Amino acid sequence: MEIIEAHENFINKVIQKHFCTTPSKILRMTTGICNEVYTAVLDDREVIVRLSLYNKFLMGSHNNIPLFKKLGLKVPEILAEDYSKTLIPYSYQIQSKIEGCDIGEVINQLTDEQLNAIAKEISNVFLKVATIPSSQNFGVVWDGENEFSDTWTERMKIWTEETVERGRKTGIMNNEMRKLAEGLYADHKIYFDSVKPVTYFGDISSKNVMVFNGKFNGLVDLDGLTQGDYLEAVGRIQASWFGTHYGEIYTNAVMDELKLSNSQKKIVRVYAIMNRISWTCENGIQFNQNTKPVVNWEADKENKKVIKLLANGI
């Protein structure tokens, strides 16, 4: 609570500097694990204030928001930003607010027609972002602090090892899940070796897709783009709501709009399992004030049940 109160004091300072007023209310955003994000309610509007100790988690949006605008994609405006840490001990970014909420909060309330329409918009995002030129490297593109490897296979190896290590630290990783994670990497290494780098926005599953009145209304949190296999991001979508009617309708609609082949759909399932295992092993790891260093064993039980269901399709 003390940290959040300190954040609110910092937000009051930056709002006063840039808008010459004090917020009537400051609300913490409880999704996301990289930045500390708040909504500040002003007299005439609401704005999003993003705080970070690390510039790279904000500078991506600094670069990508103008880039996405040129592609005709709806994203927030950057209203103010400062990376000097002179006013407050954080880098910060103030963005306009896109109306709506993360798709994960409302997907179970959407009709099949609405899900199909949103899926069409998301497939359009994939296609447009893929036109952004990529280098021959693989990994996450942050501004000036890229996490690159020479091959996609190496990225998959690093990801698998990181997942297993996190799970070991918390006690979540058991032998069955470890064998599954390591087996997926080994069994699909030839495919990973064949991947050529394509630019995609990976964090586009249960969050960062804004839905307003049942319709797609834009993208947020554009801090990192990935160079690699865009099917990995489709796998995140499948992993998010696997086993539900709305999840099946939405995922299938995205894959159909992208005209994926049956072999590509099988790779999507591989990535879905890898992502669900990775998310499971984030349980009990503290990344920011939204997360706690305590394992939620009920969530772990549910995650492992979904992983088993996903693995049955491989």
Rosetta blueprint (number, residue, H / E / L):
1 M L
2 E H
3 I H
4 I H
5 E H
6 A H
7 H H
8 E H
9 N H
10 F H
11 I H
12 N H
13 K H
14 V H
15 I H
16 Q H
17 K H
18 H H
19 F H
20 C L
21 T L
22 T L
23 P L
24 S L
25 K E
26 I E
27 L E
28 R E
29 M L
30 T L
31 T L
32 G L
33 I L
34 C L
35 N L
36 E E
37 V E
38 Y E
39 T E
40 A E
41 V E
42 L L
43 D L
44 D L
45 R L
46 E E
47 V E
48 I E
49 V E
50 R E
51 L E
52 S E
53 L L
54 Y L
55 N L
56 K H
57 F H
58 L H
59 M H
60 G H
61 S H
62 H H
63 N H
64 N H
65 I H
66 P H
67 L H
68 F H
69 K H
70 K H
71 L L
72 G L
73 L L
74 K L
75 V L
76 P L
77 E L
78 I E
79 L E
80 A E
81 E E
82 D E
83 Y L
84 S L
85 K L
86 T L
87 L L
88 I L
89 P L
90 Y L
91 S E
92 Y E
93 Q E
94 I E
95 Q E
96 S E
97 K L
98 I L
99 E L
100 G L
101 C E
102 D E
103 I H
104 G H
105 E H
106 V H
107 I H
108 N H
109 Q H
110 L L
111 T L
112 D H
113 E H
114 Q H
115 L H
116 N H
117 A H
118 I H
119 A H
120 K H
121 E H
122 I H
123 S H
124 N H
125 V H
126 F H
127 L H
128 K H
129 V H
130 A L
131 T L
132 I L
133 P L
134 S L
135 S L
136 Q L
137 N L
138 F E
139 G E
140 V E
141 V E
142 W L
143 D L
144 G L
145 E L
146 N L
147 E E
148 F E
149 S E
150 D L
151 T L
152 W H
153 T H
154 E H
155 R H
156 M H
157 K H
158 I H
159 W H
160 T H
161 E H
162 E H
163 T H
164 V H
165 E H
166 R H
167 G H
168 R H
169 K H
170 T H
171 G L
172 I L
173 M L
174 N L
175 N H
176 E H
177 M H
178 R H
179 K H
180 L H
181 A H
182 E H
183 G H
184 L H
185 Y H
186 A H
187 D H
188 H L
189 K H
190 I H
191 Y H
192 F H
193 D H
194 S H
195 V L
196 K L
197 P L
198 V E
199 T E
200 Y E
201 F L
202 G L
203 D L
204 I L
205 S L
206 S L
207 K L
208 N L
209 V E
210 M E
211 V E
212 F E
213 N L
214 G L
215 K E
216 F E
217 N E
218 G E
219 L E
220 V L
221 D L
222 L L
223 D L
224 G L
225 L E
226 T E
227 Q E
228 G E
229 D L
230 Y L
231 L H
232 E H
233 A H
234 V H
235 G H
236 R H
237 I H
238 Q H
239 A H
240 S H
241 W L
242 F L
243 G L
244 T L
245 H H
246 Y H
247 G H
248 E H
249 I H
250 Y H
251 T H
252 N H
253 A H
254 V H
255 M H
256 D H
257 E H
258 L L
259 K L
260 L L
261 S L
262 N H
263 S H
264 Q H
265 K H
266 K H
267 I H
268 V H
269 R H
270 V H
271 Y H
272 A H
273 I H
274 M H
275 N H
276 R H
277 I H
278 S H
279 W H
280 T H
281 C L
282 E L
283 N L
284 G L
285 I L
286 Q L
287 F L
288 N L
289 Q L
290 N L
291 T L
292 K L
293 P L
294 V L
295 V L
296 N L
297 W H
298 E H
299 A H
300 D H
301 K H
302 E H
303 N H
304 K H
305 K H
306 V H
307 I H
308 K H
309 L H
310 L H
311 A H
312 N L
313 G L
314 I L
